[in-house]
Amino acid sequence: MGDVAAELDRDLAMLESAERDGCYAFRTWTAARATVVVGRAVKIDDEVRVGFCRTQGIDIVRR
């Protein structure tokens, strides 16, 4: 199970490689602990139960 920041960095590197080389891939990954990953345009307070995540120790990270 991976570190979320490292996995997101790998996702970005794959995207940049695909845009550059036209070679696309699909990958999945799992996090070592419960984590909510949201996109850049997502309004976290509108889409995520922040209080619940906080009380449960669930990280919230932006892609």
Secondary structure as GFF3:
##gff-version 3
##sequence-region A 1 63
A	DSSP	alpha_helix	4	21	.	.	.	ID=ss1
A	DSSP	beta_strand	35	38	.	.	.	ID=ss2
A	DSSP	alpha_helix	44	47	.	.	.	ID=ss3
A	DSSP	alpha_helix	50	56	.	.	.	ID=ss4
A	DSSP	beta_strand	59	62	.	.	.	ID=ss5
###
